[in-house]
Amino acid sequence: MAQAVGERLPLWLQLRCGLEPRTLAALAVVLVVAGVLAAQHFWSARPRSVRAPQTVRAAAVVPPSAPPSAAAADRVVVDVGGKVRRPGVLRLPAGSRVADALRAAGGVEPGADTTALNRARVLMDGEQVVVGVPAPPVGAAPTGGPARPAEPIGLNTATAEQLDTLPGVGPVLAQHILDYRTEHGGFRSVDELREVNGIGDHRFADLSPLVRP
């Protein structure tokens, strides 16, 4: 094959170079190999299309669920009694007022006296709302409840248990009285009871004869 390639070279090239047939054949092989390598180089260097990367979808962010304590903080539990259609313990949204509690209890019975009841007052968790029931006379012990004190209780020295013996004062309201006493450095007069959260005009009227500063 090499001899055939050498014979195909132009005669002038054979005569000019004065090369032997074997040399010419080797030169022809070198040229062929060089041509193949050059073709491979240009083929590998040709421009190629690049596929765009696929878009990665962002994972959906799931908001954390509200803690159970958040739902409890949005409710108040109150005890509605007296002359209402459905007395009992009620769970109402935080910020509800006495009027909302009366409505949830089925409304006030006909003829019930509510003039001393502040319907616009905001309810507190754990308090009691009594409708149309007159307070027992001073010194008389309510049925099923603690006996009233024989002499006025000192607001600046009374314990929570002593305040709990007063009419309409439960553990929650007794603690509010103690908190007010601590925050303001004591009671300077009985009238300051009006400023305690949970004591309205009607309840103040019941308590004022039974306490002293």
Secondary structure, DSSP 8 states (H G I E B T S, - for coil): -HHHHHHHS-HHHHHHHT--HHHHHHHHHHHHHHHHHHHHHHHHTS---------------------HHHHHHTEEEEEEEESBSS-EEEEEETT-BHHHHHHHTT-B-TT---TT--TTSB--TT-EEEES-----TT---TTS----SS-EETTT--HHHHHTSTT--HHHHHHHHHHHHHHTS-SSGGGGGGSTT--HHHHHHHGGGEE-
